[in-house]
Amino acid sequence: MPDIRTLFKRKRKDVKSKAHDLTMRQVFAVRKTKSFPSWKQWKQLPNVLSQSERRTVSGAIGLIMVCALVFGVSYVVGHRINIPAVGGEYTEGLVGEPQFINPLYAIQSDVDQDLASLIYSGLMRWDAQDGFVPDLAESLTINEDGTVYTLKIRDTAKFHNGEDVRARDVVFTINAIQNSSYRSPLADQFYQVSVVQEDDKTVSFILEKAFAPFVQYLTVGILPAGLWAEILPQNAPLAALNVQPIGSGPYEFAEFAKDKKGSIRSYTLKRNDDYYRDAPYIETLTFKFYPDAMALTEALSNKNVEGASVVGYEAREEVTSNRNVELLEPSLPRETVLYFNQNLNEPLKDIIVRQAIQKAIDKTSLVTTVYANSAQVIHAPILPGMIEYDETRMDVYDPPAANTLLTEAGYTLSEETGMRLLKPSLQSEEEPGKTLHFTLTSPDSADMRLVAEKIQSDLGVIGIELTLNFVSSELMSTDVIAPRNFELLLAPIMLEADPDPYPFWHSTQTKGSGLNLTGYSNTDVDTLLEEARTLTDATARAEKYKQFQELLAKDVPAVYLYQSTYGYALPKKVQHPGIESIILPSDRFADITLWYIKTKKALR
């Protein structure tokens, strides 16, 4: 008979065996039900594992946790990016001084235009990729005849004083432009245009006849009628609102500082938190003012400003070497043209002479030599990116062909001078032996001097003699352009966003303030230009411009040389998407809402 101790051990062993059997049945029950173990079953797992098995399982669990941690950290590190954040301040130097930060007058000054473009907004805005797109307006519709433009204003659009932008503000602004008492230089843009308030948020512009370029004029900034209606029109230029403006743009006026003489030395704008589109990231913009581009470049070099509104060609190499800034050079619709005045020099009436000059100018060498390729060779009035730009159209540089043309036309080379003599029909008995000689008039600037000298050298190769006449920019309009006082004119011409060549080549524009500088007249060209500006269908309009350019190329009233770029500098701390083309210098701010200085972390 077993003793008590043995019985106790046997009993304890039986209990343990029964418990073990119960645990095993619970574990094996998983196999029977073919389901995932319950929490109660998982709790029994350590009881069925040996000590070494428990260590193995614990290690495996630990390894899994470490791997998960490493993977999580790696994922966060690999997918963590910097994104723009609100904050930061940018200081830019401008040439000039603000006076009329007012859409009615700002176009007369780059400084005023720069500040007005940030403070005010128009019904439409210019976009480098998409052209003219709605801004204050949420939609634009044009009737089938192209004579009624109807725009609906965004419900979220507000002025900086919190007032909603309404149709009455648009009506007031356009009426003020049309009112001669305001003396706005924009009056011609809205001549014979009626503006009608359809409802509180809808406005229509009614034109007497279709005018395709009209949409570009809808970018003019809108004034708050509630503030400006209290000011007499003749007193508008004296109003404090010209320097302490209230608009609806991405930035609003904060403060300005004057020197002892009363001149504004700095001007600060702050972020418009309630901007109807995405508000800008940069918190504060401060502008400082300098008398000329040279002083601005020096201020940039001395770090008195972080960026520069303009960098001339002569300063671009210096600015490029500045490690703190980035030189940007978007294209500008400014074309430099060599005009022939056939009324002041008899040989210029000979198309052979004009064709020879065209073939003798090495445009590619000119752009490379003078501008280090910071300009683009052009061959026609319609620029890249505009309606009916034709990249296949080009003037061929061919001095031998130019020589052949002149020789066959009777302009022979003088054995004594190497210059070409006038053909016999143009010689006079009083002054025999006269040469083919012209005076080239040009604006007096560093780059224009180099361009003129290059043309002088190129024409000398084919025996045409040039005398260079440089005139200050201030006198070009009154002394040269208005009286058409030139034989050959080297002139940079600023175009608008719309390529309408009417002001430059229609025969009605040959006198006074017209820009047909050569006196060119062609009835077929007149008809094409008249019809093109009334067409809203881009394809039909492009066909008209194609025919126009073919006729112009045939007549050679001018030689198109190159399209300019606009240089300005931004500090490298300012991140921006970049802009490839602008219409006005102020368009460098077209994407200002995307500029940023500060960043924050986020997962991609």
C-alpha positions as CSV (number, residue, x, y, z in Angstrom):
1,M,0.0,0.0,0.0
2,P,1.5,3.3,-1.0
3,D,2.3,5.8,1.7
4,I,0.7,9.2,2.1
5,R,3.6,10.9,0.3
6,T,3.3,8.6,-2.7
7,L,-0.4,9.1,-2.9
8,F,0.0,12.8,-2.7
9,K,2.6,12.9,-5.5
10,R,0.4,10.6,-7.6
11,K,-2.6,12.9,-7.0
12,R,-0.7,16.0,-7.9
13,K,0.7,14.3,-11.0
14,D,-2.9,13.3,-12.0
15,V,-4.1,16.9,-11.5
16,K,-1.2,18.3,-13.6
17,S,-1.9,15.6,-16.2
18,K,-5.6,16.6,-16.4
19,A,-4.7,20.3,-16.7
20,H,-2.2,19.5,-19.4
21,D,-4.9,17.4,-21.2
22,L,-7.3,20.3,-21.0
23,T,-4.8,22.7,-22.4
24,M,-4.0,20.4,-25.3
25,R,-7.7,20.0,-26.0
26,Q,-8.1,23.7,-26.2
27,V,-5.1,24.1,-28.5
28,F,-6.1,21.2,-30.7
29,A,-9.6,22.6,-30.9
30,V,-8.2,25.2,-33.3
31,R,-7.4,22.4,-35.8
32,K,-10.9,21.0,-35.4
33,T,-12.7,24.3,-36.1
34,K,-10.0,25.4,-38.6
35,S,-10.3,28.9,-37.1
36,F,-7.9,31.5,-35.8
37,P,-7.0,30.8,-32.1
38,S,-9.0,32.8,-29.5
39,W,-7.3,35.0,-27.0
40,K,-8.1,32.4,-24.3
41,Q,-6.3,29.8,-26.4
42,W,-3.3,32.1,-27.0
43,K,-3.0,32.6,-23.2
44,Q,-2.4,28.8,-22.9
45,L,0.4,28.7,-25.4
46,P,3.2,29.2,-22.9
47,N,1.9,26.2,-20.9
48,V,2.4,23.8,-23.8
49,L,5.9,25.1,-24.8
50,S,9.1,23.9,-23.3
51,Q,11.5,26.5,-21.8
52,S,13.7,26.4,-25.0
53,E,10.6,26.8,-27.2
54,R,9.4,29.8,-25.1
55,R,12.8,31.4,-25.6
56,T,12.7,30.9,-29.3
57,V,9.1,32.3,-29.6
58,S,10.1,35.3,-27.4
59,G,13.1,36.0,-29.6
60,A,11.0,35.7,-32.8
61,I,8.4,38.2,-31.4
62,G,11.2,40.6,-30.4
63,L,12.8,40.3,-33.8
64,I,9.5,41.0,-35.5
65,M,8.9,44.1,-33.3
66,V,12.4,45.4,-34.1
67,C,11.9,44.8,-37.8
68,A,8.5,46.6,-37.7
69,L,10.1,49.5,-35.9
70,V,13.0,49.7,-38.4
71,F,10.6,49.5,-41.3
72,G,8.4,52.2,-39.8
73,V,11.3,54.5,-39.2
74,S,12.7,53.9,-42.7
75,Y,9.3,54.6,-44.2
76,V,8.9,57.8,-42.4
77,V,12.4,58.9,-43.2
78,G,12.0,57.9,-46.9
79,H,8.6,59.6,-47.3
80,R,9.2,62.7,-45.2
81,I,9.4,65.8,-47.3
82,N,9.5,69.5,-46.9
83,I,6.5,71.4,-48.0
84,P,5.9,75.2,-48.2
85,A,4.9,76.9,-45.0
86,V,3.6,80.4,-44.2
87,G,6.2,82.8,-43.0
88,G,9.4,84.7,-44.0
89,E,10.2,88.1,-45.3
90,Y,11.6,89.2,-48.7
91,T,13.2,92.6,-49.5
92,E,13.5,93.8,-53.1
93,G,15.0,96.9,-54.6
94,L,13.1,98.9,-57.3
95,V,14.3,101.6,-59.6
96,G,12.2,104.8,-59.1
97,E,9.7,105.9,-56.4
98,P,6.0,105.1,-55.9
99,Q,3.6,107.8,-56.6
100,F,0.4,106.4,-58.1
101,I,-0.2,102.8,-56.8
102,N,-3.5,103.0,-58.6
103,P,-4.7,100.9,-61.6
104,L,-5.9,104.1,-63.3
105,Y,-2.3,105.5,-63.5
106,A,0.1,102.7,-62.6
107,I,1.0,101.7,-66.2
108,Q,3.1,104.9,-66.5
109,S,5.7,103.7,-64.0
110,D,7.3,100.2,-63.4
111,V,7.4,100.9,-59.7
112,D,3.7,101.7,-59.4
113,Q,2.8,98.8,-61.7
114,D,4.9,96.4,-59.6
115,L,3.1,97.4,-56.3
116,A,-0.3,97.7,-57.9
117,S,0.0,94.2,-59.3
118,L,0.4,92.8,-55.8
119,I,-2.3,95.0,-54.1
120,Y,-5.0,95.0,-56.8
121,S,-6.5,92.3,-58.9
122,G,-8.6,92.4,-62.1
123,L,-11.4,90.4,-63.5
124,M,-8.9,88.5,-65.6
125,R,-5.2,87.8,-65.1
126,W,-2.4,86.7,-67.3
127,D,-1.0,83.2,-66.8
128,A,2.3,82.1,-68.5
129,Q,0.9,78.7,-69.5
130,D,-2.8,79.4,-70.1
131,G,-2.8,83.0,-71.3
132,F,-5.7,85.1,-69.9
133,V,-7.7,83.3,-67.2
134,P,-10.5,84.4,-64.8
135,D,-9.2,86.1,-61.6
136,L,-11.8,88.2,-59.6
137,A,-14.2,86.7,-62.1
138,E,-15.2,83.0,-61.8
139,S,-16.3,82.9,-65.4
140,L,-16.2,84.7,-68.7
141,T,-18.6,84.3,-71.6
142,I,-18.4,86.0,-75.0
143,N,-21.4,86.2,-77.3
144,E,-21.3,84.8,-80.8
145,D,-20.6,88.2,-82.4
146,G,-17.7,88.9,-80.1
147,T,-19.3,92.1,-78.9
148,V,-20.5,91.3,-75.4
149,Y,-18.2,90.0,-72.6
150,T,-20.1,88.9,-69.5
151,L,-18.2,88.1,-66.2
152,K,-19.5,86.8,-62.9
153,I,-17.5,87.8,-59.9
154,R,-16.4,85.3,-57.3
155,D,-18.6,85.2,-54.1
156,T,-15.4,84.9,-52.0
157,A,-13.7,88.0,-53.5
158,K,-13.2,90.7,-50.9
159,F,-11.3,94.0,-50.6
160,H,-8.6,94.4,-47.9
161,N,-11.1,96.4,-45.8
162,G,-13.5,93.4,-45.7
163,E,-16.0,94.7,-48.2
164,D,-17.2,92.3,-51.0
165,V,-16.1,93.0,-54.5
166,R,-19.2,93.7,-56.5
167,A,-20.3,94.6,-60.0
168,R,-20.7,98.3,-58.9
169,D,-16.9,98.4,-58.2
170,V,-16.2,97.2,-61.7
171,V,-18.6,99.8,-63.2
172,F,-17.1,102.6,-61.1
173,T,-13.5,101.6,-62.2
174,I,-14.2,101.5,-65.9
175,N,-16.3,104.7,-65.8
176,A,-13.4,106.5,-64.0
177,I,-11.0,105.3,-66.7
178,Q,-13.4,106.7,-69.4
179,N,-13.9,110.0,-67.5
180,S,-11.5,112.6,-68.9
181,S,-11.4,114.3,-65.5
182,Y,-9.4,111.4,-64.1
183,R,-6.9,111.7,-67.0
184,S,-6.2,108.0,-67.0
185,P,-3.8,106.8,-69.7
186,L,-6.0,103.7,-70.1
187,A,-8.9,105.6,-71.6
188,D,-8.2,104.5,-75.2
189,Q,-8.6,100.8,-74.1
190,F,-12.2,101.4,-73.2
191,Y,-13.2,103.8,-75.9
192,Q,-16.7,103.1,-77.2
193,V,-17.1,100.4,-74.6
194,S,-20.2,100.3,-72.4
195,V,-20.1,98.6,-69.0
196,V,-23.4,97.3,-67.5
197,Q,-24.2,95.9,-64.1
198,E,-26.4,92.8,-64.7
199,D,-26.8,92.0,-61.0
200,D,-24.8,92.4,-57.8
201,K,-22.1,90.0,-59.0
202,T,-22.4,90.1,-62.8
203,V,-21.1,92.7,-65.2
204,S,-21.1,93.0,-69.0
205,F,-18.9,94.9,-71.4
206,I,-20.6,95.9,-74.6
207,L,-18.4,96.7,-77.6
208,E,-19.6,98.6,-80.7
209,K,-17.8,96.0,-82.9
210,A,-15.8,92.9,-82.2
211,F,-12.3,93.4,-81.0
212,A,-10.3,90.2,-80.4
213,P,-7.6,91.8,-78.2
214,F,-10.1,93.3,-75.8
215,V,-9.9,90.5,-73.2
216,Q,-6.4,91.6,-72.2
217,Y,-7.8,94.9,-71.0
218,L,-9.9,93.1,-68.4
219,T,-6.8,92.6,-66.3
220,V,-7.0,96.2,-65.0
221,G,-7.2,96.3,-61.2
222,I,-10.6,97.0,-59.7
223,L,-11.0,100.0,-57.3
224,P,-13.4,99.9,-54.2
225,A,-16.2,102.2,-55.3
226,G,-17.2,102.9,-51.7
227,L,-13.8,104.7,-51.0
228,W,-13.1,106.3,-54.3
229,A,-16.6,107.7,-55.0
230,E,-16.1,110.2,-52.3
231,I,-13.1,111.8,-54.0
232,L,-13.6,114.3,-56.8
233,P,-12.2,113.1,-60.2
234,Q,-9.9,116.0,-60.5
235,N,-8.5,115.4,-57.0
236,A,-7.9,111.6,-57.6
237,P,-4.1,112.0,-58.3
238,L,-3.7,113.8,-54.9
239,A,-5.6,111.2,-52.9
240,A,-3.8,109.4,-50.0
241,L,-5.3,106.1,-51.4
242,N,-2.7,106.4,-54.1
243,V,0.1,105.5,-51.7
244,Q,-2.1,103.7,-49.0
245,P,-4.2,101.7,-51.4
246,I,-6.9,99.2,-50.6
247,G,-7.3,96.5,-53.2
248,S,-8.2,92.8,-53.4
249,G,-4.9,91.3,-54.4
250,P,-2.7,88.7,-52.6
251,Y,-0.9,91.4,-50.6
252,E,-2.1,94.5,-48.7
253,F,-0.5,97.7,-47.7
254,A,1.2,97.7,-44.3
255,E,3.4,100.8,-44.0
256,F,5.9,103.0,-45.7
257,A,8.9,105.1,-44.5
258,K,10.0,108.5,-45.8
259,D,13.3,110.2,-45.7
260,K,13.9,113.9,-44.5
261,K,13.0,115.2,-48.0
262,G,9.7,113.4,-48.0
263,S,10.6,110.7,-50.5
264,I,9.4,107.2,-49.8
265,R,12.4,105.1,-49.1
266,S,10.8,101.8,-48.2
267,Y,7.3,100.3,-48.6
268,T,6.0,97.2,-46.9
269,L,3.2,94.8,-47.8
270,K,1.7,92.0,-45.7
271,R,0.1,88.8,-46.7
272,N,-3.7,88.9,-47.4
273,D,-5.0,86.1,-45.2
274,D,-8.5,86.4,-46.8
275,Y,-7.3,86.2,-50.4
276,Y,-10.0,84.6,-52.6
277,R,-7.5,82.2,-54.2
278,D,-4.7,80.4,-52.4
279,A,-3.1,82.9,-50.1
280,P,0.6,83.5,-50.5
281,Y,3.2,81.8,-48.3
282,I,5.7,84.7,-47.8
283,E,4.4,86.8,-44.9
284,T,6.0,90.2,-45.7
285,L,7.4,92.0,-48.8
286,T,9.5,95.1,-48.3
287,F,10.6,97.3,-51.2
288,K,13.4,99.8,-51.2
289,F,13.9,102.4,-53.9
290,Y,16.9,103.5,-55.9
291,P,17.5,106.2,-58.5
292,D,18.9,104.0,-61.3
293,A,19.8,100.4,-62.2
294,M,23.5,100.9,-61.3
295,A,22.6,102.0,-57.7
296,L,20.2,99.0,-57.4
297,T,23.0,96.6,-58.5
298,E,25.3,98.1,-56.0
299,A,22.7,97.7,-53.2
300,L,22.2,94.1,-54.2
301,S,26.0,93.5,-54.1
302,N,26.2,95.2,-50.6
303,K,23.2,93.1,-49.3
304,N,21.1,96.2,-48.7
305,V,18.4,94.3,-50.6
306,E,17.9,90.6,-51.2
307,G,16.6,90.9,-54.8
308,A,16.4,93.3,-57.7
309,S,13.5,94.2,-59.8
310,V,15.6,94.7,-62.9
311,V,19.1,93.6,-64.0
312,G,20.4,95.3,-67.1
313,Y,22.5,93.4,-69.7
314,E,25.7,95.2,-68.5
315,A,25.2,94.0,-64.9
316,R,24.0,90.4,-65.6
317,E,27.5,88.9,-65.4
318,E,28.1,90.5,-62.1
319,V,24.8,89.4,-60.7
320,T,25.4,85.8,-62.0
321,S,28.6,85.6,-59.9
322,N,26.7,86.6,-56.7
323,R,26.3,83.4,-54.7
324,N,23.4,84.7,-52.7
325,V,21.0,85.4,-55.7
326,E,19.6,83.7,-58.8
327,L,19.4,85.6,-62.1
328,L,16.1,85.0,-63.9
329,E,15.6,85.8,-67.6
330,P,12.1,85.2,-68.8
331,S,11.3,86.2,-72.4
332,L,9.5,89.5,-72.9
333,P,7.3,90.6,-75.9
334,R,9.9,93.2,-76.8
335,E,11.3,92.9,-80.3
336,T,14.2,95.0,-81.7
337,V,13.7,96.0,-85.3
338,L,15.6,97.8,-87.9
339,Y,13.2,100.1,-89.7
340,F,13.7,101.7,-93.2
341,N,12.4,105.2,-93.8
342,Q,11.9,105.2,-97.6
343,N,10.8,108.9,-97.5
344,L,14.1,110.3,-96.3
345,N,16.6,108.3,-98.4
346,E,16.0,107.5,-102.1
347,P,18.0,104.3,-102.3
348,L,15.9,102.8,-99.5
349,K,12.9,102.8,-101.9
350,D,14.8,100.2,-103.9
351,I,13.7,96.8,-102.6
352,I,17.1,95.3,-103.8
353,V,18.9,97.5,-101.3
354,R,16.5,96.5,-98.4
355,Q,16.8,92.8,-99.3
356,A,20.6,93.1,-99.4
357,I,20.7,94.7,-95.9
358,Q,18.5,91.9,-94.7
359,K,20.8,89.2,-96.0
360,A,23.9,90.9,-94.7
361,I,23.0,91.1,-91.0
362,D,24.2,88.1,-89.0
363,K,21.5,87.9,-86.4
364,T,22.8,84.8,-84.7
365,S,26.3,86.3,-84.2
366,L,24.7,89.6,-83.0
367,V,22.7,87.8,-80.3
368,T,25.7,85.7,-79.2
369,T,28.2,88.6,-79.2
370,V,26.1,91.2,-77.5
371,Y,23.7,89.3,-75.3
372,A,25.5,86.0,-74.7
373,N,22.4,84.3,-76.0
374,S,20.1,86.1,-73.5
375,A,17.9,87.0,-76.5
376,Q,16.3,85.1,-79.3
377,V,16.7,85.7,-83.0
378,I,13.4,86.5,-84.7
379,H,12.4,87.0,-88.4
380,A,8.8,88.3,-88.2
381,P,6.5,90.4,-86.0
382,I,4.6,87.5,-84.5
383,L,6.7,86.2,-81.6
384,P,7.0,82.6,-80.2
385,G,3.9,81.6,-78.2
386,M,1.6,84.0,-80.0
387,I,-1.1,83.3,-82.6
388,E,0.4,82.2,-85.9
389,Y,4.0,82.2,-84.8
390,D,5.8,80.4,-87.7
391,E,9.1,78.9,-86.7
392,T,9.9,78.0,-90.3
393,R,9.9,81.6,-91.4
394,M,13.5,83.0,-91.4
395,D,15.8,85.5,-93.0
396,V,18.9,83.7,-94.5
397,Y,22.2,85.2,-93.6
398,D,24.0,85.3,-97.0
399,P,26.5,88.1,-97.7
400,P,27.6,86.7,-101.1
401,A,23.9,86.8,-102.2
402,A,23.6,90.3,-100.9
403,N,26.7,91.4,-102.9
404,T,25.3,89.8,-106.0
405,L,22.0,91.6,-105.6
406,L,23.6,95.0,-105.3
407,T,26.1,94.4,-108.1
408,E,23.4,93.3,-110.6
409,A,21.3,96.2,-109.6
410,G,24.1,98.6,-110.5
411,Y,25.5,99.4,-107.1
412,T,29.2,98.8,-108.0
413,L,32.1,98.8,-105.6
414,S,34.5,101.8,-105.6
415,E,38.1,100.7,-106.2
416,E,39.3,103.6,-104.0
417,T,37.1,103.2,-100.9
418,G,35.7,99.7,-101.2
419,M,32.3,101.1,-100.6
420,R,29.4,100.8,-103.1
421,L,28.5,103.6,-105.4
422,L,24.9,104.6,-106.0
423,K,23.6,103.1,-109.2
424,P,23.7,105.5,-112.2
425,S,20.0,106.5,-112.1
426,L,20.6,107.8,-108.6
427,Q,23.8,109.7,-109.3
428,S,23.7,113.5,-109.9
429,E,26.0,115.6,-112.1
430,E,26.5,118.0,-109.2
431,E,27.8,115.3,-106.8
432,P,29.2,112.4,-108.9
433,G,30.6,109.3,-107.2
434,K,28.2,109.3,-104.2
435,T,28.2,106.1,-102.2
436,L,25.5,103.9,-100.8
437,H,25.4,105.5,-97.3
438,F,22.9,105.7,-94.5
439,T,22.6,107.1,-91.1
440,L,21.5,104.6,-88.4
441,T,19.7,106.2,-85.4
442,S,19.6,104.2,-82.2
443,P,18.7,104.7,-78.5
444,D,21.8,105.5,-76.5
445,S,22.3,102.6,-74.2
446,A,25.2,100.2,-73.7
447,D,23.7,97.2,-75.5
448,M,22.1,99.3,-78.3
449,R,25.5,100.8,-79.1
450,L,27.0,97.3,-79.5
451,V,24.1,96.2,-81.7
452,A,24.4,99.3,-83.9
453,E,28.2,98.8,-84.2
454,K,27.6,95.1,-85.2
455,I,25.2,96.1,-87.9
456,Q,27.6,98.7,-89.1
457,S,30.3,96.1,-89.4
458,D,28.0,93.6,-91.2
459,L,26.9,96.1,-93.8
460,G,30.5,97.2,-94.3
461,V,31.2,93.7,-95.6
462,I,28.9,94.3,-98.5
463,G,30.1,97.9,-99.2
464,I,27.3,99.8,-97.4
465,E,28.5,102.6,-95.2
466,L,26.7,103.5,-92.0
467,T,27.0,106.6,-89.8
468,L,25.8,105.9,-86.3
469,N,23.6,108.5,-84.5
470,F,22.8,107.8,-80.8
471,V,20.0,109.6,-79.1
472,S,19.1,109.6,-75.4
473,S,16.0,107.6,-74.6
474,E,14.2,110.8,-73.3
475,L,14.5,112.4,-76.7
476,M,13.7,109.4,-78.9
477,S,10.0,109.9,-79.0
478,T,9.9,113.7,-79.5
479,D,13.0,114.2,-81.7
480,V,13.1,110.9,-83.8
481,I,9.9,108.8,-83.7
482,A,7.1,111.5,-83.8
483,P,8.7,113.5,-86.7
484,R,10.0,110.2,-88.4
485,N,13.4,111.8,-88.4
486,F,15.6,108.9,-89.4
487,E,16.9,106.9,-92.3
488,L,17.5,103.6,-90.6
489,L,16.1,103.3,-87.1
490,L,17.2,100.6,-84.5
491,A,14.3,100.5,-82.1
492,P,13.1,98.1,-79.3
493,I,9.3,97.8,-79.6
494,M,7.2,96.6,-76.7
495,L,4.1,94.5,-77.7
496,E,1.1,93.7,-75.7
497,A,0.0,90.2,-74.8
498,D,-2.2,90.0,-77.9
499,P,-0.1,90.0,-81.1
500,D,-2.3,92.5,-83.0
501,P,0.1,94.1,-85.5
502,Y,-2.5,96.8,-86.5
503,P,-0.8,99.7,-84.6
504,F,2.5,99.0,-86.3
505,W,1.6,98.2,-89.9
506,H,-1.8,99.6,-90.8
507,S,-1.6,102.6,-93.1
508,T,-3.7,104.8,-90.8
509,Q,-0.9,104.6,-88.2
510,T,1.8,106.3,-90.2
511,K,1.6,109.7,-88.6
512,G,1.4,111.4,-85.2
513,S,1.2,108.9,-82.3
514,G,0.8,106.0,-84.7
515,L,3.5,103.3,-84.6
516,N,3.8,102.6,-88.3
517,L,7.3,104.1,-88.3
518,T,8.3,103.4,-91.9
519,G,5.2,104.9,-93.6
520,Y,4.4,101.4,-94.9
521,S,1.2,101.2,-96.9
522,N,-0.4,98.1,-98.5
523,T,-4.1,97.8,-99.0
524,D,-4.1,94.0,-98.8
525,V,-2.2,94.2,-95.5
526,D,-4.7,96.8,-94.2
527,T,-7.6,94.5,-95.0
528,L,-6.1,91.5,-93.3
529,L,-5.3,93.4,-90.2
530,E,-8.7,95.0,-90.0
531,E,-10.4,91.6,-90.4
532,A,-8.1,89.7,-88.0
533,R,-8.7,91.9,-85.0
534,T,-12.5,91.3,-85.3
535,L,-12.2,87.5,-85.2
536,T,-12.6,85.6,-82.0
537,D,-11.9,82.2,-83.7
538,A,-8.1,81.7,-83.2
539,T,-7.8,79.5,-86.3
540,A,-9.4,82.0,-88.6
541,R,-7.4,84.8,-87.1
542,A,-4.1,82.9,-87.4
543,E,-4.7,82.5,-91.1
544,K,-5.1,86.3,-91.5
545,Y,-1.8,86.8,-89.7
546,K,-0.1,84.2,-91.8
547,Q,-1.0,86.0,-95.0
548,F,0.0,89.4,-93.4
549,Q,3.4,88.1,-92.6
550,E,3.9,86.7,-96.1
551,L,3.2,90.1,-97.6
552,L,5.4,92.0,-95.1
553,A,8.3,89.6,-95.8
554,K,7.9,90.2,-99.5
555,D,8.0,94.0,-99.2
556,V,10.8,94.2,-96.5
557,P,9.9,97.5,-94.9
558,A,12.0,96.4,-91.9
559,V,14.3,93.7,-90.6
560,Y,13.3,91.9,-87.4
561,L,16.4,91.2,-85.3
562,Y,15.7,89.6,-81.9
563,Q,13.4,89.2,-78.9
564,S,14.6,90.4,-75.5
565,T,14.6,88.7,-72.1
566,Y,13.9,90.5,-68.9
567,G,16.5,90.1,-66.2
568,Y,15.8,90.3,-62.4
569,A,17.3,88.7,-59.3
570,L,15.8,86.7,-56.5
571,P,17.6,85.5,-53.4
572,K,18.2,81.8,-53.3
573,K,16.3,81.5,-50.0
574,V,13.1,82.2,-52.0
575,Q,11.8,79.0,-53.6
576,H,9.6,79.5,-56.7
577,P,8.4,77.5,-59.7
578,G,10.1,79.7,-62.3
579,I,8.4,81.6,-65.1
580,E,9.5,81.4,-68.7
581,S,7.7,84.4,-70.2
582,I,6.2,87.6,-69.0
583,I,4.2,90.5,-70.7
584,L,5.1,93.3,-68.3
585,P,8.0,93.5,-65.8
586,S,5.3,93.2,-63.0
587,D,4.3,89.8,-64.3
588,R,7.4,88.4,-62.6
589,F,4.9,88.3,-59.6
590,A,2.3,86.4,-61.5
591,D,3.1,83.2,-59.5
592,I,3.9,85.1,-56.2
593,T,1.4,82.9,-54.3
594,L,3.6,79.9,-54.9
595,W,6.8,81.5,-53.7
596,Y,8.0,80.4,-50.2
597,I,10.8,80.7,-47.7
598,K,9.7,78.6,-44.8
599,T,9.0,74.9,-44.9
600,K,7.5,72.2,-42.7
601,K,7.7,68.4,-42.6
602,A,5.0,66.1,-44.0
603,L,4.7,62.6,-45.3
604,R,4.6,62.1,-49.0
